[in-house]
Amino acid sequence: MTKESALDRARDKYEGKRKRKFASFNTETEADLLEYADNLPDFSGWVKKHLKDEIEKNKAPE
């Protein structure tokens, strides 16, 4: 019987709250987009920021 470390338990708990989404790029027709995405220091953060901006932009005025 192996003991699961506290780090393993914490990692499992954290990963259980995450969902991954993937983007694919055509290397022939979207090479410029792929290069840009590859050069971003934090692609995930960049995508999240732009999604949040779009949500705010599309909110109905109160």
Biopython code that builds the backbone (N, CA, C, O; Angstrom):
import numpy as np
from Bio.PDB.StructureBuilder import StructureBuilder

atoms = [
    (1, "MET", "N", (0.845, -1.179, 0.000)),
    (1, "MET", "CA", (0.000, 0.000, 0.000)),
    (1, "MET", "C", (0.890, 1.243, 0.000)),
    (1, "MET", "O", (1.751, 1.399, 0.866)),
    (2, "THR", "N", (0.677, 2.119, -0.972)),
    (2, "THR", "CA", (1.492, 3.324, -1.039)),
    (2, "THR", "C", (0.729, 4.497, -0.444)),
    (2, "THR", "O", (-0.490, 4.610, -0.574)),
    (3, "LYS", "N", (1.481, 5.357, 0.206)),
    (3, "LYS", "CA", (0.870, 6.554, 0.767)),
    (3, "LYS", "C", (0.938, 7.676, -0.251)),
    (3, "LYS", "O", (1.975, 7.903, -0.875)),
    (4, "GLU", "N", (-0.160, 8.366, -0.412)),
    (4, "GLU", "CA", (-0.184, 9.516, -1.296)),
    (4, "GLU", "C", (0.302, 10.722, -0.506)),
    (4, "GLU", "O", (-0.164, 10.974, 0.606)),
    (5, "SER", "N", (1.229, 11.457, -1.077)),
    (5, "SER", "CA", (1.781, 12.607, -0.364)),
    (5, "SER", "C", (0.768, 13.751, -0.344)),
    (5, "SER", "O", (-0.179, 13.781, -1.129)),
    (6, "ALA", "N", (0.992, 14.676, 0.561)),
    (6, "ALA", "CA", (0.131, 15.854, 0.652)),
    (6, "ALA", "C", (0.178, 16.635, -0.662)),
    (6, "ALA", "O", (-0.836, 17.175, -1.104)),
    (7, "LEU", "N", (1.345, 16.691, -1.276)),
    (7, "LEU", "CA", (1.480, 17.387, -2.552)),
    (7, "LEU", "C", (0.637, 16.708, -3.632)),
    (7, "LEU", "O", (-0.017, 17.386, -4.424)),
    (8, "ASP", "N", (0.649, 15.391, -3.669)),
    (8, "ASP", "CA", (-0.164, 14.656, -4.641)),
    (8, "ASP", "C", (-1.651, 14.909, -4.417)),
    (8, "ASP", "O", (-2.398, 15.100, -5.377)),
    (9, "ARG", "N", (-2.083, 14.911, -3.166)),
    (9, "ARG", "CA", (-3.500, 15.160, -2.855)),
    (9, "ARG", "C", (-3.894, 16.577, -3.267)),
    (9, "ARG", "O", (-4.966, 16.784, -3.835)),
    (10, "ALA", "N", (-3.034, 17.545, -2.983)),
    (10, "ALA", "CA", (-3.318, 18.937, -3.348)),
    (10, "ALA", "C", (-3.383, 19.092, -4.867)),
    (10, "ALA", "O", (-4.257, 19.785, -5.387)),
    (11, "ARG", "N", (-2.465, 18.452, -5.569)),
    (11, "ARG", "CA", (-2.442, 18.524, -7.033)),
    (11, "ARG", "C", (-3.722, 17.909, -7.606)),
    (11, "ARG", "O", (-4.328, 18.476, -8.516)),
    (12, "ASP", "N", (-4.130, 16.766, -7.084)),
    (12, "ASP", "CA", (-5.354, 16.119, -7.561)),
    (12, "ASP", "C", (-6.580, 16.996, -7.316)),
    (12, "ASP", "O", (-7.463, 17.091, -8.168)),
    (13, "LYS", "N", (-6.629, 17.640, -6.139)),
    (13, "LYS", "CA", (-7.752, 18.516, -5.810)),
    (13, "LYS", "C", (-7.796, 19.704, -6.771)),
    (13, "LYS", "O", (-8.864, 20.070, -7.262)),
    (14, "TYR", "N", (-6.639, 20.302, -7.036)),
    (14, "TYR", "CA", (-6.555, 21.448, -7.935)),
    (14, "TYR", "C", (-6.928, 21.055, -9.367)),
    (14, "TYR", "O", (-7.715, 21.744, -10.015)),
    (15, "GLU", "N", (-6.374, 19.969, -9.850)),
    (15, "GLU", "CA", (-6.638, 19.537, -11.221)),
    (15, "GLU", "C", (-8.103, 19.163, -11.425)),
    (15, "GLU", "O", (-8.627, 19.280, -12.533)),
    (16, "GLY", "N", (-8.757, 18.717, -10.370)),
    (16, "GLY", "CA", (-10.170, 18.370, -10.462)),
    (16, "GLY", "C", (-11.060, 19.566, -10.727)),
    (16, "GLY", "O", (-12.212, 19.406, -11.129)),
    (17, "LYS", "N", (-10.537, 20.767, -10.505)),
    (17, "LYS", "CA", (-11.301, 22.002, -10.705)),
    (17, "LYS", "C", (-10.992, 22.664, -12.036)),
    (17, "LYS", "O", (-11.528, 23.730, -12.339)),
    (18, "ARG", "N", (-10.143, 22.051, -12.822)),
    (18, "ARG", "CA", (-9.708, 22.653, -14.076)),
    (18, "ARG", "C", (-10.291, 21.918, -15.281)),
    (18, "ARG", "O", (-10.532, 20.711, -15.242)),
    (19, "LYS", "N", (-10.508, 22.671, -16.338)),
    (19, "LYS", "CA", (-10.954, 22.118, -17.623)),
    (19, "LYS", "C", (-10.037, 22.699, -18.678)),
    (19, "LYS", "O", (-9.820, 23.911, -18.705)),
    (20, "ARG", "N", (-9.501, 21.874, -19.537)),
    (20, "ARG", "CA", (-8.596, 22.340, -20.586)),
    (20, "ARG", "C", (-9.340, 22.479, -21.904)),
    (20, "ARG", "O", (-10.187, 21.654, -22.247)),
    (21, "LYS", "N", (-9.012, 23.529, -22.633)),
    (21, "LYS", "CA", (-9.529, 23.762, -23.974)),
    (21, "LYS", "C", (-8.320, 23.888, -24.889)),
    (21, "LYS", "O", (-7.323, 24.510, -24.521)),
    (22, "PHE", "N", (-8.400, 23.312, -26.058)),
    (22, "PHE", "CA", (-7.277, 23.316, -26.978)),
    (22, "PHE", "C", (-7.617, 24.129, -28.222)),
    (22, "PHE", "O", (-8.767, 24.173, -28.661)),
    (23, "ALA", "N", (-6.614, 24.758, -28.768)),
    (23, "ALA", "CA", (-6.758, 25.481, -30.032)),
    (23, "ALA", "C", (-5.834, 24.818, -31.042)),
    (23, "ALA", "O", (-4.708, 24.446, -30.711)),
    (24, "SER", "N", (-6.300, 24.675, -32.249)),
    (24, "SER", "CA", (-5.450, 24.100, -33.278)),
    (24, "SER", "C", (-5.243, 25.146, -34.373)),
    (24, "SER", "O", (-6.097, 26.000, -34.613)),
    (25, "PHE", "N", (-4.098, 25.055, -35.021)),
    (25, "PHE", "CA", (-3.728, 26.004, -36.067)),
    (25, "PHE", "C", (-3.262, 25.232, -37.290)),
    (25, "PHE", "O", (-2.502, 24.270, -37.177)),
    (26, "ASN", "N", (-3.720, 25.657, -38.454)),
    (26, "ASN", "CA", (-3.242, 25.085, -39.705)),
    (26, "ASN", "C", (-1.873, 25.705, -39.976)),
    (26, "ASN", "O", (-1.754, 26.924, -40.102)),
    (27, "THR", "N", (-0.846, 24.868, -40.066)),
    (27, "THR", "CA", (0.522, 25.382, -40.206)),
    (27, "THR", "C", (0.783, 26.025, -41.565)),
    (27, "THR", "O", (1.776, 26.733, -41.733)),
    (28, "GLU", "N", (-0.092, 25.787, -42.528)),
    (28, "GLU", "CA", (0.079, 26.406, -43.844)),
    (28, "GLU", "C", (-0.668, 27.726, -43.952)),
    (28, "GLU", "O", (-0.116, 28.713, -44.439)),
    (29, "THR", "N", (-1.915, 27.754, -43.504)),
    (29, "THR", "CA", (-2.739, 28.954, -43.690)),
    (29, "THR", "C", (-2.781, 29.858, -42.474)),
    (29, "THR", "O", (-3.202, 31.011, -42.577)),
    (30, "GLU", "N", (-2.356, 29.359, -41.328)),
    (30, "GLU", "CA", (-2.407, 30.165, -40.096)),
    (30, "GLU", "C", (-1.055, 30.215, -39.384)),
    (30, "GLU", "O", (-0.983, 30.336, -38.161)),
    (31, "ALA", "N", (-0.005, 30.120, -40.164)),
    (31, "ALA", "CA", (1.339, 30.114, -39.586)),
    (31, "ALA", "C", (1.609, 31.386, -38.792)),
    (31, "ALA", "O", (2.284, 31.348, -37.763)),
    (32, "ASP", "N", (1.081, 32.516, -39.271)),
    (32, "ASP", "CA", (1.292, 33.782, -38.559)),
    (32, "ASP", "C", (0.614, 33.762, -37.188)),
    (32, "ASP", "O", (1.165, 34.268, -36.210)),
    (33, "LEU", "N", (-0.572, 33.179, -37.122)),
    (33, "LEU", "CA", (-1.271, 33.089, -35.835)),
    (33, "LEU", "C", (-0.528, 32.165, -34.874)),
    (33, "LEU", "O", (-0.385, 32.463, -33.688)),
    (34, "LEU", "N", (-0.062, 31.049, -35.403)),
    (34, "LEU", "CA", (0.678, 30.099, -34.583)),
    (34, "LEU", "C", (1.968, 30.720, -34.052)),
    (34, "LEU", "O", (2.310, 30.542, -32.883)),
    (35, "GLU", "N", (2.673, 31.440, -34.899)),
    (35, "GLU", "CA", (3.913, 32.085, -34.465)),
    (35, "GLU", "C", (3.630, 33.105, -33.358)),
    (35, "GLU", "O", (4.362, 33.181, -32.372)),
    (36, "TYR", "N", (2.572, 33.879, -33.532)),
    (36, "TYR", "CA", (2.203, 34.866, -32.519)),
    (36, "TYR", "C", (1.877, 34.171, -31.198)),
    (36, "TYR", "O", (2.360, 34.574, -30.140)),
    (37, "ALA", "N", (1.062, 33.132, -31.268)),
    (37, "ALA", "CA", (0.666, 32.399, -30.058)),
    (37, "ALA", "C", (1.887, 31.767, -29.387)),
    (37, "ALA", "O", (1.997, 31.775, -28.161)),
    (38, "ASP", "N", (2.791, 31.226, -30.183)),
    (38, "ASP", "CA", (3.998, 30.601, -29.626)),
    (38, "ASP", "C", (4.901, 31.601, -28.919)),
    (38, "ASP", "O", (5.653, 31.227, -28.019)),
    (39, "ASN", "N", (4.835, 32.859, -29.313)),
    (39, "ASN", "CA", (5.707, 33.876, -28.729)),
    (39, "ASN", "C", (5.083, 34.621, -27.555)),
    (39, "ASN", "O", (5.730, 35.475, -26.949)),
    (40, "LEU", "N", (3.855, 34.312, -27.237)),
    (40, "LEU", "CA", (3.238, 34.916, -26.052)),
    (40, "LEU", "C", (3.828, 34.264, -24.805)),
    (40, "LEU", "O", (3.959, 33.041, -24.749)),
    (41, "PRO", "N", (4.183, 35.066, -23.808)),
    (41, "PRO", "CA", (4.749, 34.467, -22.601)),
    (41, "PRO", "C", (3.729, 33.647, -21.808)),
    (41, "PRO", "O", (4.103, 32.722, -21.088)),
    (42, "ASP", "N", (2.434, 33.984, -21.940)),
    (42, "ASP", "CA", (1.382, 33.294, -21.196)),
    (42, "ASP", "C", (0.143, 33.189, -22.083)),
    (42, "ASP", "O", (-0.778, 33.997, -21.965)),
    (43, "PHE", "N", (0.121, 32.200, -22.963)),
    (43, "PHE", "CA", (-0.991, 32.038, -23.899)),
    (43, "PHE", "C", (-2.318, 31.901, -23.166)),
    (43, "PHE", "O", (-3.307, 32.524, -23.552)),
    (44, "SER", "N", (-2.347, 31.097, -22.117)),
    (44, "SER", "CA", (-3.581, 30.883, -21.359)),
    (44, "SER", "C", (-4.092, 32.198, -20.763)),
    (44, "SER", "O", (-5.281, 32.506, -20.853)),
    (45, "GLY", "N", (-3.206, 32.952, -20.169)),
    (45, "GLY", "CA", (-3.585, 34.243, -19.584)),
    (45, "GLY", "C", (-4.073, 35.211, -20.641)),
    (45, "GLY", "O", (-5.027, 35.955, -20.411)),
    (46, "TRP", "N", (-3.426, 35.210, -21.807)),
    (46, "TRP", "CA", (-3.813, 36.094, -22.909)),
    (46, "TRP", "C", (-5.228, 35.762, -23.381)),
    (46, "TRP", "O", (-6.046, 36.657, -23.592)),
    (47, "VAL", "N", (-5.503, 34.483, -23.541)),
    (47, "VAL", "CA", (-6.829, 34.048, -23.985)),
    (47, "VAL", "C", (-7.880, 34.442, -22.949)),
    (47, "VAL", "O", (-8.934, 34.967, -23.307)),
    (48, "LYS", "N", (-7.606, 34.195, -21.681)),
    (48, "LYS", "CA", (-8.571, 34.514, -20.622)),
    (48, "LYS", "C", (-8.861, 36.008, -20.582)),
    (48, "LYS", "O", (-10.013, 36.410, -20.420)),
    (49, "LYS", "N", (-7.821, 36.841, -20.729)),
    (49, "LYS", "CA", (-8.016, 38.294, -20.726)),
    (49, "LYS", "C", (-8.922, 38.712, -21.872)),
    (49, "LYS", "O", (-9.836, 39.515, -21.685)),
    (50, "HIS", "N", (-8.669, 38.166, -23.060)),
    (50, "HIS", "CA", (-9.488, 38.541, -24.215)),
    (50, "HIS", "C", (-10.925, 38.020, -24.092)),
    (50, "HIS", "O", (-11.858, 38.691, -24.532)),
    (51, "LEU", "N", (-11.109, 36.875, -23.520)),
    (51, "LEU", "CA", (-12.468, 36.375, -23.292)),
    (51, "LEU", "C", (-13.214, 37.277, -22.303)),
    (51, "LEU", "O", (-14.381, 37.607, -22.512)),
    (52, "LYS", "N", (-12.533, 37.668, -21.234)),
    (52, "LYS", "CA", (-13.163, 38.561, -20.249)),
    (52, "LYS", "C", (-13.503, 39.904, -20.880)),
    (52, "LYS", "O", (-14.569, 40.459, -20.615)),
    (53, "ASP", "N", (-12.601, 40.440, -21.721)),
    (53, "ASP", "CA", (-12.877, 41.695, -22.419)),
    (53, "ASP", "C", (-14.112, 41.569, -23.299)),
    (53, "ASP", "O", (-14.940, 42.479, -23.330)),
    (54, "GLU", "N", (-14.248, 40.461, -24.010)),
    (54, "GLU", "CA", (-15.409, 40.234, -24.869)),
    (54, "GLU", "C", (-16.699, 40.136, -24.051)),
    (54, "GLU", "O", (-17.737, 40.661, -24.453)),
    (55, "ILE", "N", (-16.627, 39.468, -22.914)),
    (55, "ILE", "CA", (-17.806, 39.355, -22.046)),
    (55, "ILE", "C", (-18.237, 40.727, -21.575)),
    (55, "ILE", "O", (-19.425, 41.049, -21.603)),
    (56, "GLU", "N", (-17.291, 41.537, -21.143)),
    (56, "GLU", "CA", (-17.607, 42.893, -20.677)),
    (56, "GLU", "C", (-18.179, 43.744, -21.811)),
    (56, "GLU", "O", (-19.137, 44.492, -21.615)),
    (57, "LYS", "N", (-17.586, 43.622, -22.993)),
    (57, "LYS", "CA", (-18.031, 44.412, -24.155)),
    (57, "LYS", "C", (-19.459, 44.047, -24.544)),
    (57, "LYS", "O", (-20.212, 44.906, -25.003)),
    (58, "ASN", "N", (-19.837, 42.793, -24.366)),
    (58, "ASN", "CA", (-21.150, 42.323, -24.810)),
    (58, "ASN", "C", (-22.218, 42.341, -23.716)),
    (58, "ASN", "O", (-23.360, 41.947, -23.954)),
    (59, "LYS", "N", (-21.851, 42.796, -22.526)),
    (59, "LYS", "CA", (-22.850, 42.898, -21.464)),
    (59, "LYS", "C", (-23.871, 43.980, -21.791)),
    (59, "LYS", "O", (-23.529, 45.043, -22.309)),
    (60, "ALA", "N", (-25.112, 43.692, -21.482)),
    (60, "ALA", "CA", (-26.160, 44.674, -21.695)),
    (60, "ALA", "C", (-26.016, 45.791, -20.668)),
    (60, "ALA", "O", (-25.727, 45.525, -19.501)),
    (61, "PRO", "N", (-26.217, 47.049, -21.094)),
    (61, "PRO", "CA", (-26.136, 48.157, -20.128)),
    (61, "PRO", "C", (-27.213, 48.011, -19.061)),
    (61, "PRO", "O", (-28.331, 47.575, -19.335)),
    (62, "GLU", "N", (-26.854, 48.382, -17.859)),
    (62, "GLU", "CA", (-27.826, 48.252, -16.744)),
    (62, "GLU", "C", (-28.627, 49.497, -16.575)),
    (62, "GLU", "O", (-29.483, 49.565, -15.694)),
]
sb = StructureBuilder()
sb.init_structure("model")
sb.init_model(0)
sb.init_chain("A")
sb.init_seg("    ")
for serial, (resi, resn, name, xyz) in enumerate(atoms, 1):
    if name == "N":
        sb.init_residue(resn, " ", resi, " ")
    sb.init_atom(name, np.array(xyz, "f"), 0.0, 1.0, " ", f" {name:<3s}", serial, name[0])
structure = sb.get_structure()
